[in-house]
Amino acid sequence: MPNMRDSKRSQDLTDCTLGNIKKYEALTQKEFEKKFALPCGCEEVVLKVLLCEYACSECEEIYNYSFCWKEVVQLTDTWHCNPCRTCRDWREWHCNSCNICNYGVTLPCEGCGTKSPYA
């Protein structure tokens, strides 16, 4: 069974990987070595590399694996919300007052009306 010492230092793992550490620790060696096509279509990369941020060798776009969505995602299009414990679209933000994520980075919170930090 892979562990953080076998692959990457814990500070290099993405927030999604750290937030899903039990799933990470349950990976078999075969799953760890499974190749995933990058969304850009430039190359295939093994899962253990995608548990950290990975720059495509051809287009230099940054990718990582989302345990939440069970797919490779582009870093500029997604982020992992630690309080909600799930990956989110880049257009969403987390309201600390309501403890919920909201769509629309410039829109106020749907729950309490708190102004988005990006507005």
WONOR-V790005 format. One record per pair of residues at least 12 apart in sequence whose C-alpha atoms are under 10 Angstrom apart, sorted by sequence separation. I is the first residue (numbers start at 1). J is the second residue. D is the distance in whole Angstrom. If there is no record, write none. Layout:
# WONOR-V790005
i;j;d
I;J;D
I;J;D
This chain:
# WONOR-V790005
i;j;d
33;45;9
34;46;5
35;47;6
38;50;10
44;56;9
50;62;10
51;63;9
52;64;6
53;65;9
62;74;6
63;75;5
66;78;9
68;80;9
77;89;6
78;90;5
79;91;10
81;93;8
82;94;9
83;95;10
91;103;6
92;104;6
93;105;6
97;109;9
98;110;9
99;111;9
104;116;9
105;117;8
106;118;6
107;119;7
33;46;5
34;47;6
35;48;9
43;56;7
50;63;7
51;64;6
52;65;8
61;74;7
62;75;6
63;76;8
66;79;9
76;89;9
77;90;5
78;91;8
79;92;9
81;94;7
83;96;9
88;101;8
90;103;9
91;104;5
92;105;6
93;106;9
95;108;9
96;109;10
98;111;6
105;118;6
106;119;4
32;46;7
33;47;6
34;48;8
35;49;10
36;50;9
42;56;7
43;57;8
49;63;10
50;64;5
51;65;6
61;75;8
62;76;8
63;77;10
64;78;10
66;80;8
73;87;10
75;89;10
76;90;7
77;91;8
78;92;9
79;93;10
88;102;10
89;103;8
90;104;9
91;105;5
92;106;9
93;107;9
95;109;7
97;111;9
98;112;7
102;116;9
104;118;9
105;119;7
31;46;9
32;47;5
33;48;7
35;50;10
41;56;10
42;57;8
43;58;8
49;64;8
50;65;5
51;66;8
61;76;9
62;77;10
63;78;10
75;90;9
84;99;8
88;103;9
89;104;10
90;105;8
91;106;9
92;107;10
93;108;10
94;109;9
95;110;9
97;112;7
98;113;9
104;119;9
31;47;7
32;48;5
33;49;9
40;56;8
42;58;6
43;59;10
48;64;10
49;65;9
50;66;9
51;67;9
83;99;7
84;100;7
93;109;9
95;111;9
97;113;10
98;114;9
4;21;10
30;47;10
31;48;9
32;49;9
41;58;10
42;59;7
47;64;9
48;65;9
68;85;8
69;86;8
83;100;8
84;101;8
95;112;9
97;114;8
3;21;10
32;50;10
38;56;8
40;58;9
41;59;10
42;60;10
47;65;7
68;86;6
69;87;7
83;101;9
95;113;9
96;114;9
29;48;9
32;51;10
40;59;8
46;65;10
55;74;10
67;86;9
68;87;6
69;88;9
81;100;10
95;114;7
4;24;9
40;60;10
54;74;10
55;75;10
66;86;9
67;87;8
68;88;9
81;101;8
95;115;9
3;24;8
4;25;8
27;48;10
40;61;8
51;72;10
53;74;9
54;75;9
66;87;7
95;116;8
2;24;8
3;25;6
39;61;10
50;72;8
53;75;8
94;116;8
95;117;9
1;24;10
2;25;6
3;26;9
38;61;10
40;63;10
50;73;10
93;116;7
94;117;9
1;25;7
2;26;8
3;27;9
24;48;10
38;62;10
39;63;9
92;116;10
93;117;8
1;26;7
2;27;7
7;32;9
38;63;8
47;72;9
93;118;9
1;27;7
2;28;7
38;64;9
1;28;6
2;29;7
24;51;9
38;65;10
45;72;10
1;29;6
1;30;10
2;31;10
36;65;9
2;32;8
1;32;9
39;71;9
17;50;10
18;51;9
38;71;9
39;72;7
17;51;6
37;71;10
38;72;7
39;73;7
40;74;9
13;48;10
16;51;8
17;52;8
36;71;8
37;72;8
38;73;8
39;74;8
13;49;10
14;50;9
15;51;9
16;52;9
36;72;7
38;74;9
13;50;9
14;51;6
15;52;9
13;51;6
14;52;5
12;51;8
13;52;5
14;53;7
8;48;8
12;52;6
13;53;8
7;48;7
8;49;9
11;52;9
12;53;8
6;48;10
7;49;8
10;52;9
8;51;8
9;52;10
24;67;8
7;51;9
8;52;8
23;67;8
2;48;9
20;66;9
21;67;10
17;64;9
20;67;7
16;64;9
17;65;8
19;67;9
20;68;8
16;65;8
17;66;7
18;67;10
19;68;9
14;64;8
16;66;6
17;67;7
13;64;10
14;65;9
15;66;9
16;67;7
17;68;9
14;66;9
16;68;7
16;69;10
19;80;8
19;81;9
16;79;8
17;80;9
19;82;7
15;79;8
16;80;6
18;82;9
19;83;10
14;79;10
15;80;6
16;81;8
20;85;8
14;80;9
15;81;8
16;82;8
19;85;6
20;86;9
15;82;7
19;86;8
19;87;10
16;85;8
15;85;9
16;86;7
15;86;10
16;87;7
15;87;9
